[in-house]
Amino acid sequence: MSFSKESADQVRAQALRALSSNRAPGFQFAGYFLGFTCKRYQTDGVEFFLPPSPQGVEANGNFSRVAIIYVADMALAASNRVFLDPNVRTATLMLRVEFTGEPARGALEISGRGSGFSPRTALPESVCTGRVMSEGREVLRMSGTWVSPPAPKGVAMAGLPWEGGGDGNTLPLLKKRELDVAEKATLRHVTRALNVTHGDLLATMCNPIVKCTKNGAIGKLPVGMHIGNRVGHVQGGFLVNAAIVTAEAAVPEHPITTGASSWFISPGQGKVISIRSTVLQSGRNVAVVRTELFAAGRKRVLEVISNHSVAANGMQ
């Protein structure tokens, strides 16, 4: 499936708008590119919305799984950040996602609720739960644990738009000649993906390059602004997606991913994230895969354990 000229022009225009908006501190390219917006932001719960778009939806009309995991991570982070000063950093310790198998064929409504940060640990932790809905169907359940570590040296933090921070969509639209080197590279990446995608633009842009091995699979995830967060690291949802994609390649006979638990160990940074999936168990109906992600120098970034299943008789 190739994009129509009208849809491709719409995606490129949205990419340029997102690059322009990204110059405001706080939010990031991916959120502006996909149209991620906040409906409610309170300590008793947060709610977000993601409309269907050519860049976020597959050829079959379902939302890309990349988008679903991204918004799940963003909503859970927000459900914890609501207890903090907007100008501080938060980071994920653990993220659990459970896929229900329901199709995401309409706008996504994402909700989350945090516990507030506990004083029991030296670096206070907040746990949270949430879900992703589409046309009244529960698509994903998620939970996790967040902390609020110091910002990286030299990085000034700013609140997100729904926290009172700047809304990048109010900034003037840049002309292509005004883009910097990283912004031009991101726009080229979007254009290349439009030229080669088979129906899931976001997966083409954000999935790792994967190869099967004797004991599982390996992958390489090129790092760029399109998957970056507001401190310049890879956003957690994109890391989890990359792990799941590589794990799936390791167990092709178990094509249904039902869930994954992820432990964040260090920031995803550098030019490339390396991925290694090892099959722990491959049974008649269920497989379990361990996936490790590494930055340069084999610095461990993420550990993921995922479950994969065979479809029931008559089910796809």
C-alpha positions in Angstrom: 0.0 0.0 0.0 1.4 3.4 -1.0 0.1 6.8 0.3 -2.0 8.9 -2.0 -0.4 12.2 -2.9 -3.0 14.0 -0.7 -2.2 11.8 2.3 1.6 12.0 1.7 1.4 15.8 1.5 -0.7 15.9 4.7 2.0 13.8 6.5 4.8 16.0 5.3 3.0 19.1 6.3 2.3 17.7 9.8 6.0 16.7 10.1 7.0 20.3 9.4 4.4 21.6 11.8 5.7 19.1 14.5 9.3 20.2 13.9 8.3 23.8 14.3 6.4 23.1 17.4 9.2 21.0 18.8 11.3 24.1 19.2 9.1 25.0 22.2 10.6 23.4 25.4 8.6 20.7 27.1 6.9 18.5 24.6 8.5 16.4 21.8 8.2 15.8 18.0 6.3 12.5 18.2 3.4 14.0 20.3 3.0 17.0 17.9 3.3 14.7 14.9 0.6 12.3 16.1 -1.7 15.0 17.5 -1.6 13.8 21.2 -3.7 16.1 23.3 -4.8 16.4 26.9 -8.5 16.3 28.0 -8.1 16.2 31.8 -5.1 16.6 34.0 -5.8 16.2 37.7 -4.4 14.2 40.7 -7.4 11.9 40.6 -6.7 11.0 37.0 -5.6 12.1 33.6 -7.2 11.7 30.2 -5.7 12.1 26.7 -6.9 11.8 23.1 -5.3 10.7 19.8 -7.2 11.2 16.6 -6.8 8.9 13.6 -4.3 10.3 11.0 -2.4 9.0 8.0 0.8 8.9 10.1 -0.8 7.0 13.0 -3.1 4.5 11.4 -2.3 1.3 9.4 -3.7 0.6 5.9 -6.3 -1.7 7.5 -7.7 1.2 9.5 -6.3 0.1 12.9 -4.0 2.4 14.9 -0.3 1.4 14.7 0.8 -0.4 17.7 3.7 2.0 17.9 1.3 4.8 18.6 -0.6 2.8 21.1 2.5 2.0 23.2 3.7 5.6 22.9 0.4 7.1 24.2 0.2 4.5 27.0 3.7 5.5 28.3 2.9 9.2 27.9 -0.4 8.9 29.9 1.1 7.0 32.7 4.0 9.5 33.0 1.4 12.3 33.1 -0.5 10.5 35.9 2.6 10.7 38.0 3.8 14.1 36.9 0.5 15.7 38.0 1.9 15.4 41.6 5.1 17.3 40.8 6.4 20.7 39.8 6.0 21.0 36.0 9.7 21.9 35.6 11.2 18.7 36.9 12.2 15.5 35.2 10.5 12.1 35.6 11.7 8.7 34.4 10.2 5.3 34.1 11.4 2.4 36.3 9.0 -0.2 35.1 6.3 -0.5 32.5 3.8 -3.3 31.9 1.5 -3.5 28.9 -1.2 -6.1 28.2 -2.9 -6.3 24.8 -6.5 -7.3 24.9 -6.7 -8.2 21.2 -9.5 -5.7 20.6 -9.0 -3.6 17.4 -8.1 0.1 17.7 -10.1 1.4 14.8 -11.3 4.7 16.1 -9.8 7.6 18.0 -7.8 6.6 21.1 -8.9 7.7 24.5 -6.2 7.1 27.1 -6.5 7.4 30.8 -4.2 6.9 33.8 -4.1 7.4 37.5 -1.0 7.6 39.8 -0.6 7.0 43.5 1.6 10.0 44.3 5.2 9.7 45.2 6.0 7.6 48.3 8.5 9.0 50.8 9.6 5.4 51.7 12.6 5.4 49.3 15.5 7.8 48.9 14.3 8.5 45.4 10.5 8.6 45.8 8.5 6.3 43.5 4.9 6.6 42.2 3.0 3.7 40.8 0.2 4.1 38.3 -2.4 2.2 36.1 -4.2 3.1 33.0 -5.9 1.9 29.8 -6.3 2.7 26.1 -9.8 2.7 24.7 -11.1 2.9 21.1 -14.8 3.2 20.3 -15.7 1.8 23.7 -13.3 -1.2 23.4 -10.4 -1.7 25.8 -7.4 -2.1 23.6 -4.6 -2.0 26.2 -4.1 -2.1 29.9 -0.9 -0.7 31.4 0.8 -0.1 34.7 4.2 1.2 35.9 6.5 2.9 38.3 8.0 6.3 37.9 10.7 8.3 39.8 11.8 12.0 39.5 15.6 12.0 39.1 17.7 15.1 38.5 17.8 16.4 34.9 20.9 15.7 32.8 23.7 18.2 33.3 23.1 21.3 31.2 19.4 20.4 30.4 16.8 22.9 31.6 13.4 21.3 32.1 10.1 22.9 31.1 6.5 21.9 31.7 4.4 20.2 29.1 1.6 22.2 27.4 -1.1 20.7 29.8 1.1 21.5 32.8 1.1 25.2 31.9 4.2 25.0 29.7 4.5 26.5 26.2 2.3 25.1 23.4 4.6 24.7 20.4 1.6 24.8 18.0 1.5 28.5 18.6 5.0 29.0 17.2 5.3 30.2 13.5 5.6 27.4 10.9 9.2 27.0 9.8 10.2 27.0 6.2 12.4 24.1 5.1 15.4 26.3 4.6 15.1 27.4 8.3 15.4 23.8 9.7 18.6 22.8 11.5 20.6 19.7 10.7 18.7 17.4 13.0 15.3 18.7 11.9 16.2 18.3 8.2 17.3 14.7 9.0 14.0 14.0 10.6 12.0 15.4 7.7 14.1 13.2 5.3 13.3 10.2 7.5 9.6 10.9 7.2 9.9 11.2 3.4 11.9 8.0 3.1 9.3 6.1 5.2 6.5 7.4 3.0 8.3 6.1 -0.1 8.7 2.5 1.3 6.0 1.8 3.8 3.6 -1.0 3.2 0.8 0.5 5.2 2.1 1.3 8.7 4.1 4.5 8.4 4.9 4.8 12.1 6.3 1.3 12.2 8.4 2.0 9.1 9.7 5.1 10.8 10.2 3.7 14.3 10.7 -0.1 14.3 14.2 -1.6 14.5 15.9 -3.4 11.7 15.7 -7.1 12.8 17.4 -10.3 11.9 16.6 -13.8 13.2 19.5 -15.8 14.9 19.9 -19.4 16.1 18.7 -18.5 19.6 16.3 -15.7 18.9 16.7 -12.4 17.1 18.8 -9.2 17.1 17.9 -5.7 16.1 19.3 -2.2 15.5 17.2 0.9 16.3 18.5 4.1 14.7 18.1 7.0 17.1 16.7 10.4 16.0 14.4 13.2 16.9 11.4 11.2 15.7 11.7 8.9 18.7 13.3 11.3 21.2 11.9 12.7 24.5 12.3 16.2 25.9 15.8 15.5 27.4 17.2 14.0 24.2 16.9 10.3 25.1 14.7 7.7 23.3 11.2 8.0 24.6 10.3 4.9 26.7 7.3 3.8 24.6 9.5 3.5 21.5 12.1 1.4 23.4 9.4 -1.0 24.5 8.0 -1.2 21.0 11.5 -2.0 19.6 11.9 -4.8 22.2 8.5 -6.3 21.3 9.2 -6.2 17.5 12.5 -8.0 18.0 11.0 -10.6 20.4 8.3 -11.3 17.8 10.9 -12.1 15.2 12.4 -14.7 17.7 9.2 -16.7 18.0 7.3 -16.4 14.6 5.3 -19.5 15.4 3.7 -17.6 18.3 2.4 -14.6 16.5 0.2 -13.0 19.1 1.9 -10.8 21.7 -0.2 -10.7 24.8 1.9 -8.7 27.2 5.4 -7.4 28.1 7.0 -6.2 31.3 9.9 -3.7 30.9 12.6 -2.6 33.4 14.4 0.7 32.5 18.0 0.7 33.6 19.7 3.6 31.8 18.8 6.2 29.2 18.5 5.2 25.6 21.0 7.5 23.9 23.6 7.5 21.2 23.3 6.9 17.4 22.0 3.3 17.6 20.3 1.1 20.2 21.3 -2.6 19.9 18.7 -5.3 20.7 19.0 -8.9 21.5 16.0 -11.3 22.1 16.5 -14.8 23.6 13.8 -17.4 23.7 13.3 -18.6 27.2 10.4 -21.0 26.5 8.7 -22.0 23.3 5.8 -24.4 24.0 2.9 -25.6 22.0 0.7 -22.6 22.9 2.9 -20.0 24.7 6.4 -18.6 24.3 8.4 -16.4 26.6 11.2 -14.1 25.3 13.8 -12.0 27.1 14.9 -8.9 25.3 17.9 -6.7 26.2 18.5 -3.3 24.8 22.0 -1.7 24.8 23.4 1.8 24.1 27.0 2.4 22.9 29.7 0.5 24.9 27.1 -2.3 25.7 25.6 -0.1 28.3 22.3 -1.8 29.3 19.3 0.3 28.7 16.2 -1.9 29.0 15.2 -5.5 30.0 11.9 -6.9 28.7 10.1 -10.2 29.3 7.3 -10.7 26.8 4.6 -13.4 26.3 3.6 -14.7 22.9 0.8 -17.0 22.0 -0.7 -19.1 19.2 -4.2 -18.1 18.0 -7.2 -20.1 19.0 -8.8 -22.2 16.4 -10.6 -20.1 13.9 -9.0 -16.9 15.2 -6.5 -14.6 13.5 
